Amino acid sequence: MKRYFHEELEDVRSHLMLMGEKAIANVNLAMRAMLDSDLATAQKVRAADDRIDEIEKQIDDEVARYIGLRAPVARDLRLLFVAIKASHDLERVGDEATSIAKRTAKILKTGRSIDDLGRLPRMCELAVGMLKDALHCFIDEDSRRAIAISERDKEVDSLNRENFRYFLGLMKDNTALVDFATEMVFISKSMERIADHAQNIAEEVYYLLTTQSLKEVIAEKK
């Protein structure tokens, strides 16, 4: 057992990892709905989000119970607060995946397929990779991996700006594409936010492992 995880903390740890797995699966499912122009898949994303919300509540309850019963020392207390903050970020990831699915369904219900994704596939690849790595930082107590996540967040931000310019151009060139392009801009923003939540988790885990601010450490290296 890793040094941070006493037997009493195992449920918190396990549920956080389960929540992360389900959030990642939902992001991938939302992307699959777009790639395949599949309304049924989009609707599955919305249904699966309820389970993510349930796990967040379980984590909150477990943390409250542990604090009430065990009066944890500072190190364990930091872990519990990080678990709460990380679970909130993962819940928001689930919400953003649901938002993507809803906007995908809205487009598909007009009778058109989603045949132009801009840079969204690459954004999804990066965001999901960031989420996976952030969770592995937590499991493996690997603070170095957290630093690398920040660089990919910058790339996602850049791709989101590219998408905005691209879809805005579609609107200007063809007024019939205004509704479609508007939804795609919002979908791109949701994917950018997913990456932001992965970055937040990395920062939280880095603090847990080092008691240092990841942003300050990165700034010092520049």
Residue pairs with C-beta under 8 A, 6 or more apart in sequence:
1 7
1 10
2 139
2 141
3 141
4 75
4 76
4 79
4 141
4 208
5 13
5 79
6 76
8 66
8 70
9 66
9 76
9 79
9 80
11 62
12 59
12 62
12 63
12 66
12 79
12 80
12 83
13 83
15 55
15 58
15 59
15 62
15 87
16 59
16 83
16 86
16 87
16 90
16 138
17 135
17 138
17 139
18 55
19 52
19 55
19 56
19 59
19 87
19 90
19 91
20 90
20 131
20 135
22 48
22 51
22 52
22 55
22 94
23 52
23 90
23 91
23 93
23 94
23 97
23 131
24 93
24 128
24 131
24 132
25 48
26 45
26 48
26 49
26 52
26 93
26 94
26 97
26 98
27 93
27 96
27 97
27 100
27 124
27 127
27 128
27 131
27 194
28 124
28 128
29 41
29 44
29 45
29 48
29 97
29 101
30 42
30 45
30 97
30 98
30 100
30 101
30 104
31 100
31 120
31 121
31 124
32 38
32 41
33 39
33 41
33 42
33 44
33 45
33 100
33 101
33 104
33 105
34 100
34 104
34 114
34 117
34 120
34 187
35 114
35 117
35 121
37 108
37 113
37 114
37 115
38 108
39 104
39 105
39 108
39 109
42 101
42 102
42 104
42 105
42 108
43 101
43 105
45 97
45 98
45 100
45 101
46 98
46 101
46 102
48 94
49 94
49 95
49 97
49 98
52 90
52 91
52 94
53 91
53 94
55 87
56 87
56 88
56 90
56 91
59 83
59 84
59 87
60 84
60 87
63 80
63 83
63 84
66 72
66 80
67 77
67 80
70 76
72 80
78 207
78 208
78 211
79 208
82 204
82 205
82 207
82 208
85 200
85 204
86 138
86 200
86 201
86 204
86 205
89 197
89 198
89 200
89 201
89 204
90 197
90 201
92 193
92 197
93 131
93 194
93 197
93 198
96 190
96 191
96 193
96 194
96 197
97 190
97 194
99 186
99 187
99 190
100 187
100 190
100 191
103 183
103 186
103 187
103 190
104 114
104 183
104 187
106 183
107 114
107 179
107 180
107 183
108 114
110 179
110 180
112 180
114 184
116 170
116 184
117 184
118 162
118 163
118 166
118 167
118 184
118 188
119 159
119 162
119 163
119 166
119 188
120 163
120 184
120 187
120 188
120 191
122 159
123 156
123 159
123 160
123 163
123 188
123 191
123 192
123 195
124 191
126 152
126 155
126 156
126 159
126 195
127 156
127 191
127 192
127 194
127 195
127 198
129 152
130 149
130 152
130 153
130 156
130 195
130 198
130 199
130 202
131 194
131 197
131 198
131 201
133 145
133 146
133 148
133 149
133 198
133 202
134 146
134 149
134 198
134 199
134 201
134 202
134 205
135 201
136 142
136 145
137 143
137 145
137 146
137 149
137 201
137 202
137 205
137 206
137 209
138 201
138 205
138 208
141 209
143 205
143 206
143 209
143 210
145 202
146 202
146 203
146 205
146 206
146 209
146 214
147 206
147 214
147 217
147 218
149 198
149 199
149 202
150 199
150 202
150 214
150 218
152 195
153 195
153 196
153 198
153 199
156 191
156 192
156 195
157 192
157 195
159 188
159 192
160 188
160 189
160 191
160 192
163 184
163 185
163 188
164 185
164 188
167 181
167 182
167 184
167 185
167 188
168 181
168 185
170 177
170 180
170 181
171 177
171 178
171 181
171 182
202 214
203 213
203 214
203 215
206 212
206 213
206 214
206 217
207 213
207 214
210 217
